[in-house]
Amino acid sequence: MLVLVAPGQGAQTPGFLTPWLDLPGATDRIAAWSDAIGLDLAHYGTQADADEIRDTAVAQPLLVAAGLLSAAALDASPGVVAGHSVGEITAAALAGVIGDEAALRLVRTRGLGMAEAAAVTETGMAALLGGDHDVSVAHLEKLGLTPANVNGGGQIVAAGTTAQIAALVADKPEGVRRVVPLQVAGAFHTHHMAPAVEKLRVAAADLTVTDPAVTYVSNADGRTVATGTEIIARLVGQVANPVRWDLCMETFQRLGVTALIEVCPGGTLTGLAKRALPGVKTLALKTPDDLDAARALILEHAGV
């Protein structure tokens, strides 16, 4: 069984969209999406520097656009879909819950709302390298921090105020080798993002929603979700709640997934899968040069 996954914020790099625009129809599709959301996706995906695409309001639509574009080129029929954080919107579109343009409009609202929420208080995130899950989580809670991303394989990303992150760097949990502050604009997936939830809820009310055509796995708790309305409700609430990618991967295993393909800009989630899902074949779509290998993997696993 094949699972198609979409990465979250931080996966973007300068110019990563450039080779994808050489595919037939890609430039027109990106131009149409750019017009729909008032953001020049082609510019940000090909010419903008790292600082420009670190902006939450830019990064999130850019990631969803790239994911949808690369998935369309792949033309896969997965048995399961999932996305990490903002990648959940990509996954919802891949599952047929919402249309591509609707996904871009929704993620534009999400990115702007989260950027505005992040500007209220000085917040940030930091990755914990090594350590025991329970010990680390207890230590984060003692410092007032949230385990915002529990990614599996011992990887936890903490989020909170700048002062709380500094306290974590100075007093790391027992067993943790190092605490690495991340270059992100705020404490995503925490209560600090509450203002963005309401903005997203209003935008979601106007969506045309259908039930997923394939199995959809949610970040909230790793469970499969069978109705489009519940998927959208979870997408809205997830902005201010932790990402449990570890539980998503446990569900992949329980469902009998044998291969995982990560849409552009792939790499992060395949890396996690290699550690947490032994025996599952993985492939990351970085450029169109990866499409042939991905199609071969699909032929081998999509019908399993």
SERO-877707 format. One record per residue (C-alpha): residue number from 1; x, y negated, z. Coordinates in steps of 0.5 Angstrom, whole numbers, plus 500, padded with zeros to 3 digits. Each point is the difference from the previous one (the first is absolute). Example, Ala and Ser with C-alpha at 12.3 -4.5 7.8 and 13.67 -1.06 7.14 Angstrom:
BEGIN
+------+-----+-----+-----+
: resi :  c1 :  c2 :  c3 :
+------+-----+-----+-----+
:    1 : 525 : 509 : 516 :
:    2 : 502 : 493 : 498 :
+------+-----+-----+-----+
! end
This chain:
BEGIN
+------+-----+-----+-----+
: resi :  c1 :  c2 :  c3 :
+------+-----+-----+-----+
:    1 : 500 : 500 : 500 :
:    2 : 502 : 493 : 498 :
:    3 : 500 : 494 : 505 :
:    4 : 501 : 493 : 497 :
:    5 : 502 : 495 : 505 :
:    6 : 501 : 492 : 499 :
:    7 : 506 : 497 : 504 :
:    8 : 499 : 494 : 505 :
:    9 : 503 : 493 : 501 :
:   10 : 507 : 500 : 500 :
:   11 : 501 : 504 : 494 :
:   12 : 500 : 495 : 495 :
:   13 : 507 : 497 : 497 :
:   14 : 502 : 495 : 495 :
:   15 : 498 : 502 : 493 :
:   16 : 497 : 506 : 501 :
:   17 : 494 : 499 : 496 :
:   18 : 504 : 498 : 494 :
:   19 : 501 : 507 : 496 :
:   20 : 493 : 502 : 501 :
:   21 : 498 : 494 : 496 :
:   22 : 503 : 503 : 494 :
:   23 : 494 : 506 : 500 :
:   24 : 494 : 499 : 495 :
:   25 : 495 : 495 : 503 :
:   26 : 504 : 499 : 507 :
:   27 : 501 : 493 : 498 :
:   28 : 493 : 498 : 499 :
:   29 : 497 : 504 : 506 :
:   30 : 505 : 496 : 504 :
:   31 : 498 : 494 : 497 :
:   32 : 492 : 501 : 501 :
:   33 : 502 : 502 : 507 :
:   34 : 504 : 494 : 501 :
:   35 : 494 : 495 : 498 :
:   36 : 495 : 504 : 504 :
:   37 : 504 : 498 : 506 :
:   38 : 503 : 494 : 499 :
:   39 : 507 : 503 : 501 :
:   40 : 506 : 501 : 494 :
:   41 : 501 : 507 : 501 :
:   42 : 505 : 500 : 494 :
:   43 : 504 : 495 : 503 :
:   44 : 501 : 503 : 507 :
:   45 : 501 : 507 : 498 :
:   46 : 505 : 498 : 495 :
:   47 : 504 : 493 : 501 :
:   48 : 498 : 498 : 508 :
:   49 : 506 : 501 : 505 :
:   50 : 499 : 504 : 506 :
:   51 : 498 : 495 : 505 :
:   52 : 494 : 498 : 495 :
:   53 : 498 : 507 : 500 :
:   54 : 500 : 501 : 507 :
:   55 : 495 : 495 : 501 :
:   56 : 494 : 504 : 502 :
:   57 : 495 : 497 : 496 :
:   58 : 504 : 502 : 494 :
:   59 : 503 : 506 : 502 :
:   60 : 493 : 504 : 501 :
:   61 : 497 : 498 : 493 :
:   62 : 506 : 502 : 497 :
:   63 : 501 : 507 : 503 :
:   64 : 493 : 502 : 498 :
:   65 : 501 : 497 : 493 :
:   66 : 506 : 504 : 499 :
:   67 : 497 : 506 : 503 :
:   68 : 494 : 500 : 496 :
:   69 : 504 : 499 : 494 :
:   70 : 505 : 506 : 501 :
:   71 : 494 : 504 : 502 :
:   72 : 496 : 499 : 493 :
:   73 : 507 : 501 : 496 :
:   74 : 500 : 507 : 504 :
:   75 : 493 : 502 : 499 :
:   76 : 500 : 505 : 505 :
:   77 : 494 : 503 : 503 :
:   78 : 502 : 501 : 508 :
:   79 : 497 : 505 : 505 :
:   80 : 501 : 495 : 505 :
:   81 : 502 : 492 : 501 :
:   82 : 502 : 496 : 505 :
:   83 : 504 : 493 : 501 :
:   84 : 504 : 497 : 506 :
:   85 : 497 : 494 : 502 :
:   86 : 499 : 495 : 494 :
:   87 : 501 : 506 : 496 :
:   88 : 493 : 503 : 503 :
:   89 : 497 : 495 : 495 :
:   90 : 504 : 503 : 494 :
:   91 : 497 : 507 : 502 :
:   92 : 493 : 497 : 501 :
:   93 : 500 : 498 : 493 :
:   94 : 504 : 507 : 498 :
:   95 : 494 : 504 : 503 :
:   96 : 495 : 496 : 496 :
:   97 : 497 : 496 : 506 :
:   98 : 501 : 493 : 497 :
:   99 : 502 : 498 : 494 :
:  100 : 507 : 497 : 498 :
:  101 : 498 : 493 : 500 :
:  102 : 496 : 501 : 506 :
:  103 : 506 : 503 : 503 :
:  104 : 505 : 494 : 498 :
:  105 : 495 : 495 : 503 :
:  106 : 499 : 503 : 506 :
:  107 : 508 : 501 : 501 :
:  108 : 500 : 492 : 499 :
:  109 : 496 : 499 : 505 :
:  110 : 503 : 504 : 505 :
:  111 : 507 : 497 : 498 :
:  112 : 498 : 493 : 501 :
:  113 : 496 : 502 : 507 :
:  114 : 506 : 504 : 503 :
:  115 : 505 : 494 : 498 :
:  116 : 495 : 495 : 503 :
:  117 : 500 : 504 : 506 :
:  118 : 507 : 501 : 501 :
:  119 : 501 : 493 : 500 :
:  120 : 496 : 499 : 506 :
:  121 : 506 : 503 : 505 :
:  122 : 507 : 502 : 499 :
:  123 : 500 : 507 : 499 :
:  124 : 504 : 506 : 497 :
:  125 : 501 : 507 : 499 :
:  126 : 506 : 505 : 501 :
:  127 : 502 : 507 : 498 :
:  128 : 502 : 505 : 506 :
:  129 : 505 : 505 : 497 :
:  130 : 500 : 506 : 504 :
:  131 : 497 : 502 : 507 :
:  132 : 494 : 504 : 502 :
:  133 : 493 : 498 : 498 :
:  134 : 497 : 500 : 507 :
:  135 : 506 : 496 : 504 :
:  136 : 500 : 495 : 494 :
:  137 : 493 : 498 : 500 :
:  138 : 499 : 500 : 508 :
:  139 : 506 : 495 : 500 :
:  140 : 497 : 496 : 494 :
:  141 : 494 : 499 : 504 :
:  142 : 504 : 498 : 506 :
:  143 : 502 : 494 : 496 :
:  144 : 494 : 498 : 498 :
:  145 : 501 : 503 : 493 :
:  146 : 496 : 504 : 495 :
:  147 : 503 : 506 : 496 :
:  148 : 497 : 497 : 494 :
:  149 : 502 : 506 : 495 :
:  150 : 501 : 507 : 502 :
:  151 : 504 : 503 : 494 :
:  152 : 502 : 507 : 502 :
:  153 : 506 : 503 : 501 :
:  154 : 502 : 496 : 506 :
:  155 : 499 : 493 : 496 :
:  156 : 496 : 495 : 504 :
:  157 : 499 : 492 : 498 :
:  158 : 499 : 496 : 506 :
:  159 : 496 : 493 : 499 :
:  160 : 499 : 494 : 505 :
:  161 : 502 : 493 : 502 :
:  162 : 507 : 498 : 498 :
:  163 : 502 : 500 : 507 :
:  164 : 497 : 507 : 501 :
:  165 : 504 : 502 : 494 :
:  166 : 506 : 497 : 503 :
:  167 : 499 : 503 : 507 :
:  168 : 500 : 507 : 496 :
:  169 : 506 : 499 : 497 :
:  170 : 503 : 498 : 507 :
:  171 : 497 : 506 : 503 :
:  172 : 499 : 506 : 495 :
:  173 : 496 : 506 : 502 :
:  174 : 504 : 506 : 503 :
:  175 : 503 : 504 : 494 :
:  176 : 499 : 495 : 495 :
:  177 : 507 : 499 : 496 :
:  178 : 498 : 493 : 497 :
:  179 : 494 : 495 : 500 :
:  180 : 500 : 496 : 493 :
:  181 : 496 : 494 : 499 :
:  182 : 496 : 500 : 494 :
:  183 : 500 : 494 : 495 :
:  184 : 492 : 500 : 500 :
:  185 : 496 : 494 : 501 :
:  186 : 496 : 502 : 506 :
:  187 : 498 : 505 : 505 :
:  188 : 495 : 504 : 495 :
:  189 : 495 : 506 : 502 :
:  190 : 500 : 496 : 507 :
:  191 : 495 : 496 : 503 :
:  192 : 504 : 494 : 498 :
:  193 : 496 : 502 : 493 :
:  194 : 493 : 499 : 503 :
:  195 : 499 : 494 : 496 :
:  196 : 501 : 503 : 493 :
:  197 : 495 : 506 : 502 :
:  198 : 494 : 495 : 500 :
:  199 : 502 : 497 : 493 :
:  200 : 501 : 507 : 497 :
:  201 : 493 : 502 : 503 :
:  202 : 497 : 494 : 496 :
:  203 : 504 : 502 : 494 :
:  204 : 498 : 507 : 500 :
:  205 : 493 : 499 : 501 :
:  206 : 499 : 498 : 492 :
:  207 : 504 : 506 : 498 :
:  208 : 496 : 506 : 496 :
:  209 : 502 : 506 : 503 :
:  210 : 500 : 507 : 498 :
:  211 : 502 : 507 : 504 :
:  212 : 507 : 502 : 498 :
:  213 : 501 : 505 : 494 :
:  214 : 505 : 504 : 504 :
:  215 : 502 : 501 : 507 :
:  216 : 502 : 493 : 504 :
:  217 : 505 : 500 : 506 :
:  218 : 499 : 494 : 505 :
:  219 : 506 : 497 : 503 :
:  220 : 495 : 499 : 506 :
:  221 : 501 : 507 : 503 :
:  222 : 502 : 504 : 494 :
:  223 : 493 : 503 : 499 :
:  224 : 497 : 501 : 493 :
:  225 : 494 : 495 : 499 :
:  226 : 494 : 502 : 495 :
:  227 : 497 : 494 : 499 :
:  228 : 502 : 493 : 497 :
:  229 : 496 : 496 : 505 :
:  230 : 504 : 503 : 505 :
:  231 : 507 : 499 : 496 :
:  232 : 498 : 493 : 500 :
:  233 : 499 : 499 : 507 :
:  234 : 506 : 503 : 502 :
:  235 : 504 : 496 : 495 :
:  236 : 497 : 494 : 503 :
:  237 : 502 : 502 : 507 :
:  238 : 507 : 503 : 499 :
:  239 : 503 : 493 : 499 :
:  240 : 500 : 499 : 508 :
:  241 : 501 : 508 : 502 :
:  242 : 506 : 504 : 499 :
:  243 : 502 : 504 : 494 :
:  244 : 500 : 508 : 502 :
:  245 : 504 : 502 : 494 :
:  246 : 502 : 506 : 504 :
:  247 : 493 : 503 : 500 :
:  248 : 499 : 499 : 493 :
:  249 : 506 : 504 : 498 :
:  250 : 497 : 505 : 505 :
:  251 : 494 : 500 : 496 :
:  252 : 503 : 501 : 494 :
:  253 : 504 : 506 : 503 :
:  254 : 493 : 503 : 502 :
:  255 : 497 : 499 : 494 :
:  256 : 505 : 504 : 496 :
:  257 : 504 : 494 : 496 :
:  258 : 505 : 503 : 496 :
:  259 : 503 : 494 : 497 :
:  260 : 500 : 493 : 501 :
:  261 : 501 : 494 : 495 :
:  262 : 501 : 493 : 503 :
:  263 : 497 : 494 : 495 :
:  264 : 505 : 494 : 498 :
:  265 : 504 : 498 : 504 :
:  266 : 501 : 507 : 503 :
:  267 : 505 : 502 : 504 :
:  268 : 498 : 499 : 508 :
:  269 : 494 : 505 : 500 :
:  270 : 504 : 505 : 496 :
:  271 : 506 : 499 : 505 :
:  272 : 495 : 501 : 506 :
:  273 : 497 : 506 : 497 :
:  274 : 507 : 504 : 499 :
:  275 : 501 : 500 : 507 :
:  276 : 493 : 501 : 503 :
:  277 : 497 : 505 : 494 :
:  278 : 506 : 505 : 499 :
:  279 : 498 : 504 : 493 :
:  280 : 496 : 495 : 497 :
:  281 : 503 : 497 : 494 :
:  282 : 500 : 493 : 499 :
:  283 : 501 : 494 : 495 :
:  284 : 500 : 493 : 500 :
:  285 : 498 : 495 : 494 :
:  286 : 506 : 495 : 500 :
:  287 : 500 : 499 : 493 :
:  288 : 496 : 503 : 493 :
:  289 : 506 : 504 : 500 :
:  290 : 497 : 504 : 505 :
:  291 : 494 : 502 : 497 :
:  292 : 502 : 506 : 496 :
:  293 : 502 : 503 : 506 :
:  294 : 494 : 498 : 504 :
:  295 : 495 : 503 : 494 :
:  296 : 504 : 507 : 501 :
:  297 : 499 : 500 : 507 :
:  298 : 493 : 498 : 499 :
:  299 : 499 : 506 : 495 :
:  300 : 503 : 505 : 505 :
:  301 : 496 : 498 : 506 :
:  302 : 494 : 496 : 499 :
:  303 : 496 : 506 : 499 :
:  304 : 502 : 504 : 506 :
+------+-----+-----+-----+
! end
